[in-house]
Amino acid sequence: MKIRILFLFTFLLFSASLYAQIIGNNSIDFSGMKPFWQIESSLIKDKEPPPGEWNALFNSPAYQILFAGGFSQKNFEHQLRLAFMPSMDSVLNIALKKNDQQSEYLDHYLLIKGKEKKLKELQTKLQKEQLIETALSMARNFLPDSFSIDNSLPPVSFAIFENSTTRAPSGIIIDLVFSMDFDSYLPYLLAHEAYHIYRDKIRNTHYPDKHQPDYPMVQMLTQMETEGIADLIDKKKFFLKKGSFSNCDWAKSYQHYLDKAPKTIRELDKYFTQMAAFPNSDRKIIQDLIPMNGHPTGYFMANAIMQKMGKRTLIKQTANPFAFFRLYQRVALKDKKHYPPFSSATMQYLHEMEQKYVPSKNSLPPAPEQPSSPKLMWYEKDKVQYNW
């Protein structure tokens, strides 16, 4: 198992370098789409595509990264046959009734039927837009002044795989069918992912090893900080204001758990109090307490800090999740009606964890001088209406 993990990690690092060399940073890649359309054209005629077309699809950079990350080539090939070949209709109907992960993939691929022209037009449109430049501009505004940006973003690829996006060391991969419904959202989505890529380069915290007891807790606190800030870029505009996006299932789930953020914070406070009193307790419990991998609760906290203390204060200590909680506590103590504060026992416990995992400023190299904090961008100026 260790050899397999080491191989995958090495492959991903190699792929990151190779992918950037083939496609180039700050570029949009559609190299997997031409063979995909050729394969789909054959399958809907109930013909088996030539091996060369399958090879061209699977060897495109986007799919190489997807497969290295665990996306199954064998299952993908089988599901495309089920979705598009008329002779497979009876098998397809049985598979769709199972209501499992495979049926979700099949439902997604079936959306392509009859929409080929629209998807190809979208592909042409996206190739002409300045997506990368817009995304970089948005992401920069949520990074600290001390962080030096090299103005490059790993390649962004569009492919067909599932109703989502994925981010790897080598770049960002976005499903084209997903893009059809979220066209105007794409620059914000890319900015969100660009923020993560840059934020990951800031090393303020010494993370515990994955096998150490503290890892689940530190990892979730980090998720809440980084997703909370990144969500200020995109979720604020598209999920929390009236419009077509706010009505999608994804947004409704987000809104539901954002409404429950105060309750989640109170439960989190009890968790930390227990950890402080009983150090040997199972820290993995935090993974069940925080919904949607930290997104809505993290946003609740990040938005509170930005609204009450300003963006400069929010981003000044980026990549220190303990400082993020400390800033939220300052807000909550002054406005307990809207923001439940943590107990003193929790804050003392987090302080001890910070002493353990965040190096002192004296041990860090001096930060390069940078211009003052950027002004609010136009997409930040509209205040979010509270949902509680």
DOSE-223463 format. One record per residue (C-alpha): z, x, y. Coordinates in Angstrom, 1 decimal. Layout:
<sites>
SITE  z  x  y
SITE  Z  X  Y
...
</sites>
This chain:
<sites>
SITE  z  x  y
SITE  0.0  0.0  0.0
SITE  0.9  2.8  2.4
SITE  -2.4  4.5  1.7
SITE  -4.3  1.3  2.4
SITE  -2.4  0.8  5.7
SITE  -3.0  4.4  6.7
SITE  -6.7  4.0  5.9
SITE  -7.0  0.8  7.9
SITE  -5.3  2.4  10.9
SITE  -7.5  5.5  10.7
SITE  -10.6  3.3  10.4
SITE  -9.6  1.2  13.4
SITE  -9.1  4.3  15.5
SITE  -12.4  5.7  14.3
SITE  -14.1  2.3  14.9
SITE  -12.7  2.2  18.5
SITE  -14.4  5.5  19.3
SITE  -17.6  4.7  17.5
SITE  -17.8  1.2  18.9
SITE  -17.4  2.4  22.5
SITE  -20.0  5.1  21.9
SITE  -22.5  2.6  20.5
SITE  -22.0  -0.2  23.0
SITE  -20.4  1.6  25.9
SITE  -17.3  0.6  28.0
SITE  -17.6  -2.2  30.6
SITE  -20.5  -3.9  28.6
SITE  -21.2  -7.2  27.0
SITE  -22.5  -7.0  23.4
SITE  -24.5  -9.6  21.5
SITE  -25.9  -7.3  18.8
SITE  -24.5  -9.5  16.0
SITE  -26.2  -12.7  17.3
SITE  -29.8  -11.9  16.6
SITE  -29.3  -11.5  12.8
SITE  -26.9  -14.5  12.8
SITE  -29.7  -16.7  14.2
SITE  -32.1  -15.3  11.6
SITE  -29.7  -16.0  8.8
SITE  -28.9  -19.5  10.0
SITE  -32.6  -20.3  10.3
SITE  -33.1  -19.3  6.6
SITE  -30.1  -21.2  5.3
SITE  -30.9  -24.5  7.0
SITE  -34.2  -24.3  5.2
SITE  -32.3  -23.8  1.9
SITE  -33.7  -20.3  1.6
SITE  -31.7  -17.2  0.8
SITE  -31.8  -14.7  3.7
SITE  -33.2  -11.2  2.9
SITE  -30.5  -8.6  2.2
SITE  -31.6  -6.7  5.3
SITE  -30.6  -9.6  7.6
SITE  -27.1  -9.8  6.0
SITE  -26.8  -6.1  6.4
SITE  -27.8  -6.2  10.0
SITE  -25.2  -8.9  10.7
SITE  -22.4  -7.2  8.9
SITE  -23.2  -3.8  10.3
SITE  -23.1  -4.9  13.9
SITE  -20.1  -3.5  15.7
SITE  -18.3  -6.8  16.2
SITE  -18.2  -7.7  12.5
SITE  -17.3  -4.2  11.5
SITE  -14.2  -4.5  13.6
SITE  -13.5  -8.0  12.4
SITE  -13.7  -7.0  8.8
SITE  -11.5  -3.9  9.3
SITE  -8.9  -6.3  10.8
SITE  -8.8  -8.5  7.7
SITE  -11.6  -11.1  8.4
SITE  -13.2  -11.5  4.9
SITE  -16.9  -10.6  4.7
SITE  -17.2  -12.3  1.3
SITE  -15.6  -15.6  2.4
SITE  -17.6  -15.6  5.7
SITE  -20.9  -15.2  3.8
SITE  -19.9  -18.0  1.3
SITE  -18.8  -20.3  4.2
SITE  -22.1  -19.9  6.0
SITE  -24.0  -20.9  2.9
SITE  -21.8  -24.0  2.5
SITE  -22.1  -25.0  6.1
SITE  -25.9  -24.6  6.5
SITE  -27.6  -25.0  3.1
SITE  -28.6  -28.6  2.3
SITE  -28.3  -27.9  -1.5
SITE  -24.6  -27.1  -1.0
SITE  -23.7  -30.4  0.6
SITE  -21.7  -31.7  -2.3
SITE  -19.7  -28.5  -2.5
SITE  -19.2  -28.6  1.2
SITE  -17.8  -32.1  1.2
SITE  -15.2  -31.2  -1.4
SITE  -14.2  -28.1  0.6
SITE  -13.9  -30.0  3.8
SITE  -11.4  -32.5  2.2
SITE  -9.0  -29.7  1.3
SITE  -7.8  -29.4  4.9
SITE  -7.0  -25.7  4.5
SITE  -8.0  -22.6  6.3
SITE  -11.5  -22.6  4.7
SITE  -12.1  -26.1  5.9
SITE  -11.2  -25.1  9.5
SITE  -13.8  -22.3  9.3
SITE  -16.4  -24.7  7.9
SITE  -15.7  -27.3  10.6
SITE  -16.2  -24.5  13.2
SITE  -19.5  -23.4  11.7
SITE  -20.8  -27.0  11.4
SITE  -20.4  -27.3  15.2
SITE  -23.4  -25.0  15.5
SITE  -25.8  -27.5  13.9
SITE  -28.0  -29.1  16.5
SITE  -26.5  -26.9  19.3
SITE  -28.5  -23.8  18.6
SITE  -30.5  -24.2  21.8
SITE  -27.4  -24.7  23.9
SITE  -25.7  -21.7  22.4
SITE  -28.7  -19.5  23.0
SITE  -28.9  -20.6  26.6
SITE  -25.2  -19.8  27.0
SITE  -25.8  -16.4  25.5
SITE  -28.6  -15.7  28.1
SITE  -26.3  -16.9  30.9
SITE  -23.4  -14.8  29.8
SITE  -25.6  -11.7  29.6
SITE  -26.4  -12.1  33.3
SITE  -22.8  -12.8  34.6
SITE  -20.5  -10.1  36.0
SITE  -17.7  -11.0  33.5
SITE  -16.3  -7.5  33.2
SITE  -16.0  -6.8  36.9
SITE  -14.3  -10.2  37.6
SITE  -11.9  -9.7  34.7
SITE  -10.9  -6.2  35.8
SITE  -10.2  -7.4  39.4
SITE  -7.9  -10.1  38.1
SITE  -6.1  -7.8  35.6
SITE  -5.5  -5.1  38.2
SITE  -3.5  -7.5  40.4
SITE  -0.8  -7.8  37.7
SITE  -0.3  -4.1  37.1
SITE  2.3  -2.0  38.9
SITE  1.3  0.2  41.8
SITE  2.3  3.3  39.8
SITE  -0.3  2.6  37.1
SITE  -3.6  4.4  37.5
SITE  -6.6  2.4  36.2
SITE  -9.7  4.2  35.0
SITE  -11.8  1.1  35.8
SITE  -13.1  0.8  32.3
SITE  -12.7  -1.9  29.7
SITE  -13.6  -1.5  26.1
SITE  -16.8  -3.4  25.0
SITE  -16.7  -7.2  24.9
SITE  -18.6  -8.7  22.0
SITE  -19.7  -12.3  21.4
SITE  -20.1  -13.3  17.7
SITE  -19.5  -16.2  15.4
SITE  -16.3  -16.0  13.4
SITE  -13.6  -18.6  14.3
SITE  -12.5  -20.8  17.2
SITE  -10.7  -18.0  19.0
SITE  -10.8  -14.5  20.5
SITE  -9.5  -11.3  19.1
SITE  -8.5  -8.0  20.7
SITE  -8.6  -4.6  18.9
SITE  -8.3  -1.0  20.2
SITE  -12.1  -1.0  20.3
SITE  -12.5  -4.0  22.5
SITE  -12.5  -7.7  22.8
SITE  -14.4  -10.1  20.5
SITE  -15.1  -13.7  21.5
SITE  -16.5  -16.5  19.4
SITE  -19.7  -17.8  21.0
SITE  -19.0  -21.4  19.9
SITE  -15.5  -21.2  21.4
SITE  -17.2  -20.0  24.6
SITE  -19.4  -23.1  24.7
SITE  -16.4  -25.3  25.4
SITE  -14.5  -22.7  27.6
SITE  -17.4  -21.3  29.7
SITE  -15.7  -21.3  33.1
SITE  -12.5  -20.1  31.4
SITE  -14.0  -16.9  30.1
SITE  -13.5  -14.6  33.1
SITE  -9.8  -15.5  33.1
SITE  -9.5  -15.1  29.3
SITE  -11.1  -11.6  29.6
SITE  -8.7  -10.8  32.4
SITE  -5.8  -11.8  30.2
SITE  -7.0  -9.6  27.4
SITE  -7.8  -6.7  29.9
SITE  -4.2  -7.0  31.2
SITE  -2.9  -6.4  27.6
SITE  -5.2  -3.4  27.1
SITE  -4.0  -1.8  30.2
SITE  -0.3  -2.8  29.8
SITE  -0.3  -1.3  26.3
SITE  -1.0  2.1  28.0
SITE  2.3  1.9  29.9
SITE  5.1  3.5  27.8
SITE  8.5  2.5  29.2
SITE  10.1  1.6  25.9
SITE  10.9  3.5  22.7
SITE  10.3  0.8  20.1
SITE  12.4  0.8  16.9
SITE  10.5  1.4  13.7
SITE  9.2  -1.8  12.1
SITE  11.6  -1.5  9.2
SITE  14.7  -1.2  11.5
SITE  16.9  -4.3  12.1
SITE  16.3  -4.4  15.9
SITE  12.5  -4.5  15.6
SITE  11.9  -8.3  15.4
SITE  14.1  -8.8  18.5
SITE  12.6  -6.0  20.7
SITE  9.1  -7.0  19.6
SITE  9.7  -10.7  20.6
SITE  11.2  -9.8  23.9
SITE  8.2  -7.6  24.6
SITE  5.9  -10.5  23.6
SITE  7.7  -12.8  26.1
SITE  7.3  -10.4  28.9
SITE  3.7  -9.3  28.3
SITE  2.4  -12.8  27.4
SITE  4.4  -14.4  30.2
SITE  2.8  -12.2  32.9
SITE  -0.7  -12.4  31.3
SITE  -0.5  -16.2  31.2
SITE  -0.1  -16.2  35.0
SITE  -3.7  -15.0  35.1
SITE  -5.3  -17.8  33.0
SITE  -2.9  -20.5  31.7
SITE  -1.6  -21.3  35.2
SITE  -5.1  -22.4  36.4
SITE  -6.6  -24.0  33.3
SITE  -3.7  -25.3  31.2
SITE  -1.3  -26.6  33.8
SITE  -3.6  -28.4  36.3
SITE  -5.6  -31.5  35.7
SITE  -9.0  -30.9  34.2
SITE  -10.9  -30.8  30.9
SITE  -8.9  -27.8  29.7
SITE  -5.5  -29.3  30.2
SITE  -6.4  -32.1  27.7
SITE  -7.4  -29.8  24.8
SITE  -5.0  -29.5  21.9
SITE  -4.3  -25.8  22.7
SITE  -3.2  -26.7  26.3
SITE  -1.2  -29.7  25.2
SITE  0.9  -27.6  22.8
SITE  1.4  -25.1  25.6
SITE  2.5  -27.8  28.0
SITE  4.9  -29.3  25.3
SITE  6.7  -26.0  24.7
SITE  6.7  -25.2  28.4
SITE  8.6  -28.4  29.0
SITE  11.1  -27.3  26.4
SITE  11.5  -23.8  27.8
SITE  14.9  -24.4  29.3
SITE  16.2  -25.6  25.9
SITE  14.6  -22.6  24.2
SITE  16.3  -20.3  26.7
SITE  19.7  -21.9  25.9
SITE  19.0  -21.4  22.2
SITE  18.0  -17.8  22.8
SITE  21.3  -17.3  24.7
SITE  23.2  -18.5  21.6
SITE  21.1  -16.1  19.5
SITE  22.0  -13.1  21.6
SITE  25.7  -14.1  21.7
SITE  25.7  -14.2  17.9
SITE  23.9  -10.8  17.7
SITE  26.6  -9.3  20.0
SITE  29.5  -10.7  18.0
SITE  28.0  -10.1  14.6
SITE  25.7  -7.0  14.8
SITE  24.7  -7.4  11.1
SITE  23.2  -10.8  11.6
SITE  19.5  -11.3  10.8
SITE  17.5  -10.6  13.9
SITE  14.4  -12.2  12.5
SITE  15.8  -15.6  13.4
SITE  14.4  -15.0  16.9
SITE  10.8  -15.4  15.5
SITE  11.7  -19.1  14.7
SITE  13.4  -19.7  18.0
SITE  10.5  -18.7  20.3
SITE  7.4  -21.0  20.0
SITE  3.8  -19.9  20.3
SITE  4.6  -16.2  20.0
SITE  6.4  -16.2  23.3
SITE  3.7  -17.6  25.5
SITE  5.2  -20.7  27.1
SITE  8.8  -19.4  27.4
SITE  7.6  -16.1  28.7
SITE  5.4  -17.9  31.3
SITE  8.4  -20.0  32.4
SITE  10.4  -16.9  33.1
SITE  7.5  -14.9  34.7
SITE  6.5  -17.8  36.9
SITE  10.2  -18.2  38.0
SITE  10.4  -14.6  39.0
SITE  7.1  -14.6  40.9
SITE  7.9  -17.8  42.7
SITE  11.4  -16.8  43.8
SITE  11.2  -13.0  44.1
SITE  7.5  -12.3  44.5
SITE  4.8  -10.7  42.5
SITE  5.6  -7.2  43.5
SITE  9.1  -7.5  42.1
SITE  7.7  -9.0  38.9
SITE  5.3  -6.3  38.1
SITE  7.2  -3.3  39.4
SITE  9.0  -2.8  36.1
SITE  6.2  -3.8  33.8
SITE  6.6  -2.8  30.1
SITE  10.4  -3.0  30.3
SITE  11.3  -6.4  28.7
SITE  15.0  -5.9  29.4
SITE  14.3  -5.6  33.1
SITE  12.2  -8.8  32.8
SITE  15.2  -10.7  31.5
SITE  17.4  -9.2  34.2
SITE  15.0  -10.4  36.9
SITE  14.9  -13.9  35.4
SITE  18.7  -13.9  35.3
SITE  18.9  -13.2  39.1
SITE  16.6  -16.2  39.7
SITE  18.5  -18.4  37.3
SITE  21.9  -17.7  38.8
SITE  20.7  -18.9  42.2
SITE  18.9  -22.0  40.9
SITE  20.7  -23.2  37.8
SITE  19.2  -26.7  38.2
SITE  15.7  -25.5  37.2
SITE  16.4  -22.2  35.4
SITE  19.2  -22.0  32.8
SITE  20.9  -18.6  33.1
SITE  22.0  -16.4  30.2
SITE  25.7  -15.8  29.5
SITE  27.4  -12.6  30.6
SITE  27.8  -11.7  26.9
SITE  24.0  -11.9  26.4
SITE  23.3  -9.8  29.5
SITE  25.8  -7.2  28.3
SITE  24.1  -7.1  24.9
SITE  20.7  -6.7  26.5
SITE  22.0  -4.0  28.7
SITE  23.2  -2.1  25.6
SITE  19.8  -2.6  24.0
SITE  18.1  -1.3  27.1
SITE  20.2  1.8  27.0
SITE  19.2  2.3  23.4
SITE  15.4  1.8  23.8
SITE  14.4  2.4  27.4
SITE  14.5  6.1  28.5
SITE  16.3  6.8  31.8
SITE  14.2  7.4  34.8
SITE  15.3  11.0  34.9
SITE  13.5  11.7  31.7
SITE  10.2  10.2  32.9
SITE  7.5  12.1  34.7
SITE  7.1  11.2  38.4
SITE  4.7  8.4  39.1
SITE  1.6  9.1  41.2
SITE  1.5  7.7  44.6
SITE  -0.5  4.5  44.9
SITE  -1.4  2.0  47.7
SITE  1.0  -0.9  48.3
SITE  1.0  -3.9  46.0
SITE  -2.2  -5.9  46.1
SITE  -2.3  -9.2  48.0
SITE  -2.3  -12.5  46.2
SITE  -5.8  -13.3  44.8
SITE  -7.2  -16.7  45.6
SITE  -6.5  -17.9  42.0
SITE  -2.8  -17.1  42.4
SITE  -2.2  -19.0  45.7
SITE  -1.9  -22.5  44.2
SITE  1.7  -23.1  43.2
SITE  2.4  -24.6  39.8
SITE  4.1  -27.9  39.7
SITE  7.2  -27.8  37.6
SITE  6.9  -29.7  34.3
SITE  10.6  -30.4  33.7
</sites>
